[in-house]
């Protein structure tokens, strides 16, 4: 593939960093927009990556940045909003996708890769999934005319630095006896972040992917309780996982959502919108594997590498010298 100049929105995030690194290894020039450039200066160690400070919702900035790029990748997404009416999700997902489409059309960008979500739909039960569904529908409305669009719908994404398994590992360290787990029977097909990055990068110049929307799932299905119990096993946490029933799960979500009104609660760990999203199993409807001939990594092959407790280097040295 000929080297390209690519603008990545959401490139400072968990998935974005993996995609940027892979694009760099492929020889592409990568421009990443960030509201706080200095906070993400570590990305500048990746060859061919350029960090640009700015607001991705600024249409003037988007038109300027898209002037001479070959492709745009939109990875921007949020799992929770500050409010409770869905406007935060609409702003982050649909409104931004609409602005990206307009800017691409006005600057004659011919290629767009868009991050959606598994089972995103305007008829979905949660604001999150509905806004993702509206965004995906919007970008595909013009696909094949002035721009070639491909979207991707992953299940939950795992890997070093994830906010899924690592989040549970952190919570388990804080709860000494019992972990009340909401929606324990919700099902997932976790996919490795490097598999997601590979699919995005391999699709970039592949004409067969134009106009397509791909589900991205790992090789195995788990319940949420099975995943959390696996984290317990890896981390050695001494905590019993107590699966809540549906009413208890709703109550936990309501309490945790409204607890953000308290001045010492800084973020939503779980919300009613999360609860509604979990009512839809995050699994692929068919077992076709990943597109483009990519083989999905097993969770059990990757997770121990970043969840297992790291040995104390001083203790290792003491044992090596016969002092441990």
C-alpha positions as CSV (number, residue, x, y, z in Angstrom):
1,X,0.0,0.0,0.0
2,X,1.2,3.5,-0.8
3,X,2.1,5.6,2.2
4,X,-0.9,7.8,3.2
5,X,-1.5,10.8,5.4
6,X,-4.2,9.9,7.9
7,X,-6.1,12.0,10.5
8,X,-7.2,10.1,13.6
9,X,-9.9,11.4,15.9
10,X,-9.8,9.7,19.2
11,X,-6.2,8.7,18.6
12,X,-5.0,9.4,22.1
13,X,-7.4,6.7,23.5
14,X,-6.9,3.0,24.3
15,X,-7.7,1.8,20.7
16,X,-6.3,4.9,19.0
17,X,-2.8,4.4,20.4
18,X,-2.7,0.8,19.0
19,X,-4.0,2.0,15.6
20,X,-1.5,4.9,15.4
21,X,1.4,2.6,16.3
22,X,0.4,0.1,13.6
23,X,-0.1,2.8,11.0
24,X,3.3,4.2,11.8
25,X,4.9,0.8,11.3
26,X,3.2,0.6,7.9
27,X,4.9,3.8,6.9
28,X,1.8,6.1,7.1
29,X,1.9,9.7,8.4
30,X,-0.5,10.0,11.3
31,X,-2.1,13.2,12.6
32,X,-3.9,13.0,15.9
33,X,-6.2,15.7,17.3
34,X,-6.1,16.2,21.0
35,X,-7.7,18.8,23.3
36,X,-4.7,18.5,25.6
37,X,-1.6,18.0,23.5
38,X,0.9,18.1,26.4
39,X,-0.9,15.4,28.3
40,X,-0.3,12.9,25.4
41,X,3.3,13.9,24.4
42,X,4.3,10.3,24.9
43,X,2.7,9.5,21.6
44,X,5.4,11.6,19.9
45,X,7.9,8.7,20.4
46,X,5.9,6.9,17.7
47,X,7.6,7.7,14.4
48,X,5.5,9.6,11.8
49,X,2.9,10.7,14.5
50,X,2.0,14.3,14.8
51,X,-0.1,15.7,17.7
52,X,-2.4,18.6,16.9
53,X,-4.1,20.5,19.7
54,X,-7.7,21.4,19.1
55,X,-11.4,20.5,19.5
56,X,-12.5,17.8,17.2
57,X,-16.0,19.4,17.1
58,X,-14.5,22.6,15.6
59,X,-15.6,22.5,11.9
60,X,-13.0,25.0,10.9
61,X,-10.3,22.9,12.4
62,X,-11.6,19.7,10.8
63,X,-11.7,21.4,7.3
64,X,-8.2,22.7,7.8
65,X,-6.8,19.3,8.9
66,X,-8.6,17.3,6.3
67,X,-7.3,19.5,3.4
68,X,-4.5,17.2,2.3
69,X,-5.2,13.9,4.0
70,X,-5.9,10.6,2.3
71,X,-8.1,9.1,5.0
72,X,-9.9,9.9,8.3
73,X,-10.4,7.5,11.2
74,X,-13.1,8.4,13.8
75,X,-12.7,6.5,17.0
76,X,-14.3,9.0,19.4
77,X,-16.7,7.5,21.9
78,X,-17.8,7.7,25.5
79,X,-19.3,5.1,27.8
80,X,-21.0,7.6,30.1
81,X,-22.3,11.1,29.8
82,X,-22.4,13.9,32.4
83,X,-26.2,14.2,32.2
84,X,-28.9,11.6,32.0
85,X,-30.9,12.6,28.9
86,X,-28.7,11.2,26.1
87,X,-27.5,14.6,24.9
88,X,-23.9,13.8,25.8
89,X,-24.0,10.6,23.8
90,X,-25.6,12.4,20.8
91,X,-22.9,15.1,21.0
92,X,-19.9,12.7,21.2
93,X,-21.2,10.1,18.7
94,X,-23.9,11.4,16.2
95,X,-23.0,15.1,16.1
96,X,-19.3,14.5,15.7
97,X,-19.8,11.9,13.0
98,X,-22.0,14.3,11.1
99,X,-19.4,17.0,11.3
100,X,-16.7,14.6,10.2
101,X,-18.8,13.5,7.2
102,X,-19.4,17.2,6.2
103,X,-15.7,18.1,6.6
104,X,-14.7,15.0,4.5
105,X,-17.1,15.9,1.8
106,X,-16.1,19.5,1.7
107,X,-12.4,18.7,1.5
108,X,-12.8,15.7,-0.8
109,X,-11.4,13.1,1.5
110,X,-12.1,9.8,-0.1
111,X,-11.8,7.3,2.8
112,X,-13.4,7.1,6.2
113,X,-13.1,4.4,8.8
114,X,-15.7,4.7,11.6
115,X,-15.8,3.1,15.1
116,X,-19.4,2.0,15.9
117,X,-20.5,-0.6,18.5
118,X,-21.9,-4.1,18.5
119,X,-25.7,-4.0,18.2
120,X,-25.7,-0.2,17.7
121,X,-29.2,0.7,16.5
122,X,-31.7,3.5,16.6
123,X,-34.1,1.0,18.2
124,X,-31.6,-0.1,21.0
125,X,-32.6,0.3,24.6
126,X,-29.8,2.6,25.7
127,X,-28.8,6.2,24.7
128,X,-25.3,4.8,24.1
129,X,-26.3,2.2,21.5
130,X,-28.9,4.5,19.9
131,X,-26.4,7.3,19.4
132,X,-23.9,4.9,18.0
133,X,-26.6,3.5,15.7
134,X,-27.5,7.0,14.4
135,X,-23.9,7.8,13.9
136,X,-23.2,4.7,11.9
137,X,-26.3,5.2,9.8
138,X,-25.3,8.8,9.1
139,X,-21.8,8.0,7.8
140,X,-23.1,5.2,5.5
141,X,-25.7,7.5,3.9
142,X,-23.1,9.0,1.6
143,X,-20.8,6.0,1.3
144,X,-20.1,5.1,-2.3
145,X,-20.8,8.6,-3.6
146,X,-18.1,11.1,-2.6
147,X,-16.4,8.9,0.0
148,X,-15.8,5.3,0.8
149,X,-16.9,4.4,4.3
150,X,-16.2,1.3,6.4
151,X,-17.5,0.9,10.0
152,X,-16.6,-1.5,12.7
153,X,-18.8,-2.8,15.6
154,X,-16.6,-4.4,18.3
155,X,-17.7,-6.3,21.4
156,X,-15.8,-5.2,24.5
157,X,-12.1,-4.6,23.8
158,X,-9.4,-5.8,26.1
159,X,-5.7,-5.4,26.3
160,X,-3.0,-3.6,28.4
161,X,-4.5,-0.3,29.5
162,X,-8.1,-1.3,28.9
163,X,-10.9,0.1,31.0
164,X,-12.7,-3.2,31.3
165,X,-10.7,-6.0,32.9
166,X,-8.4,-3.4,34.5
167,X,-11.4,-1.6,36.0
168,X,-12.6,-4.8,37.6
169,X,-9.1,-5.6,38.9
170,X,-8.9,-2.2,40.5
171,X,-12.4,-2.6,42.1
172,X,-11.6,-6.0,43.4
173,X,-8.5,-4.7,45.2
174,X,-10.7,-2.2,47.1
175,X,-13.5,-4.7,48.1
176,X,-12.1,-7.1,50.6
177,X,-15.0,-9.6,51.0
178,X,-17.8,-9.5,48.5
179,X,-18.3,-7.9,45.1
180,X,-22.0,-7.3,44.2
181,X,-22.0,-7.7,40.4
182,X,-24.8,-6.2,38.3
183,X,-26.1,-8.0,35.2
184,X,-23.9,-11.1,35.9
185,X,-25.5,-13.1,33.0
186,X,-24.8,-10.5,30.3
187,X,-22.7,-12.1,27.6
188,X,-19.6,-10.8,25.8
189,X,-17.1,-11.9,23.1
190,X,-14.1,-9.8,24.2
191,X,-11.7,-8.9,21.4
192,X,-8.0,-8.0,21.7
193,X,-7.2,-4.4,21.0
194,X,-4.4,-5.5,18.6
195,X,-6.9,-7.5,16.5
196,X,-9.1,-4.4,16.3
197,X,-6.1,-2.2,15.2
198,X,-5.2,-4.8,12.6
199,X,-8.7,-4.9,11.1
200,X,-8.8,-1.1,10.8
201,X,-5.3,-0.9,9.2
202,X,-5.8,-3.8,6.8
203,X,-9.2,-2.4,5.7
204,X,-7.8,1.0,4.9
205,X,-6.7,0.3,1.4
206,X,-9.0,-2.7,0.7
207,X,-11.7,-1.9,-1.8
208,X,-13.7,-4.9,-0.8
209,X,-14.4,-3.3,2.6
210,X,-16.0,-0.1,1.0
211,X,-19.5,0.4,2.3
212,X,-19.3,-2.5,4.7
213,X,-20.0,-2.6,8.5
214,X,-18.2,-5.4,10.3
215,X,-18.9,-7.0,13.6
216,X,-15.7,-7.7,15.6
217,X,-15.8,-10.4,18.2
218,X,-13.3,-12.7,20.0
219,X,-13.3,-16.5,19.7
220,X,-15.2,-17.2,22.9
221,X,-18.4,-16.1,24.7
222,X,-18.4,-15.4,28.4
223,X,-20.9,-14.1,30.9
224,X,-19.9,-11.0,32.8
225,X,-19.6,-13.1,36.0
226,X,-17.2,-15.6,34.3
227,X,-15.0,-12.7,33.2
228,X,-14.9,-11.1,36.7
229,X,-14.2,-14.5,38.3
230,X,-11.3,-14.9,35.8
231,X,-9.9,-11.5,36.9
232,X,-10.2,-12.8,40.5
233,X,-8.2,-15.9,39.6
234,X,-5.5,-13.9,37.9
235,X,-5.1,-11.2,40.4
236,X,-5.4,-13.4,43.5
237,X,-8.2,-11.1,44.9
238,X,-9.9,-12.6,48.0
239,X,-13.4,-11.5,47.0
240,X,-16.6,-13.5,46.5
241,X,-18.6,-12.4,43.4
242,X,-22.2,-12.1,44.2
243,X,-24.4,-11.9,41.1
244,X,-27.3,-9.5,41.5
245,X,-30.7,-10.2,40.1
246,X,-32.3,-7.8,37.6
247,X,-34.1,-5.6,40.2
248,X,-30.9,-5.4,42.3
249,X,-28.9,-4.6,39.2
250,X,-31.2,-1.7,38.3
251,X,-31.1,-0.5,41.9
252,X,-27.3,-0.5,41.9
253,X,-27.2,1.4,38.7
254,X,-29.6,4.0,40.0
255,X,-27.7,4.5,43.2
256,X,-24.4,4.7,41.5
257,X,-25.7,7.2,38.9
258,X,-27.2,9.6,41.4
259,X,-24.2,9.3,43.7
260,X,-22.3,11.5,41.3
261,X,-24.3,14.4,42.8
262,X,-22.0,14.0,45.9
263,X,-19.0,16.2,45.7
264,X,-16.5,13.5,46.4
265,X,-17.8,11.2,43.6
266,X,-15.8,12.1,40.5
267,X,-17.1,9.6,37.9
268,X,-19.9,7.2,37.1
269,X,-18.7,3.7,37.6
270,X,-22.1,2.3,36.6
271,X,-25.2,4.0,35.3
272,X,-28.8,3.2,34.3
273,X,-27.7,3.6,30.6
274,X,-25.0,1.1,31.2
275,X,-27.6,-1.2,32.7
276,X,-29.8,-0.8,29.6
277,X,-26.8,-1.5,27.3
278,X,-26.1,-4.7,29.2
279,X,-29.6,-6.0,28.5
280,X,-28.3,-6.6,24.9
281,X,-25.7,-9.4,24.8
282,X,-22.5,-8.1,23.2
283,X,-22.0,-11.2,21.0
284,X,-21.8,-11.6,17.3
285,X,-25.0,-13.0,15.7
286,X,-23.0,-15.4,13.5
287,X,-19.7,-17.2,14.1
288,X,-17.8,-16.0,11.0
289,X,-14.6,-14.9,12.8
290,X,-12.9,-11.6,12.0
291,X,-12.9,-10.1,8.5
292,X,-9.9,-10.0,6.2
293,X,-8.6,-13.4,7.3
294,X,-7.5,-12.2,10.7
295,X,-7.4,-14.7,13.6
296,X,-8.8,-13.4,16.9
297,X,-6.5,-13.8,19.9
298,X,-7.8,-15.7,22.9
299,X,-8.4,-13.8,26.1
300,X,-6.5,-16.4,28.1
301,X,-3.4,-15.9,25.9
302,X,-3.3,-12.1,26.5
303,X,-4.9,-11.1,29.8
304,X,-2.3,-12.8,32.1
305,X,0.4,-10.7,30.6
306,X,-1.1,-7.5,32.1
307,X,-3.3,-8.7,35.0
308,X,-1.0,-11.2,36.8
309,X,0.7,-9.5,39.8
310,X,4.2,-8.3,38.9
311,X,7.0,-9.8,41.0
312,X,8.8,-7.4,43.3
313,X,12.3,-6.9,41.7
314,X,13.9,-6.5,45.1
315,X,12.5,-9.8,46.4
316,X,13.5,-11.6,43.2
317,X,17.1,-10.3,43.7
318,X,17.0,-11.5,47.3
319,X,15.9,-15.0,46.3
320,X,18.6,-15.0,43.6
321,X,21.3,-14.3,46.1
322,X,19.9,-16.8,48.6
323,X,18.5,-14.2,51.0
324,X,14.8,-14.6,50.3
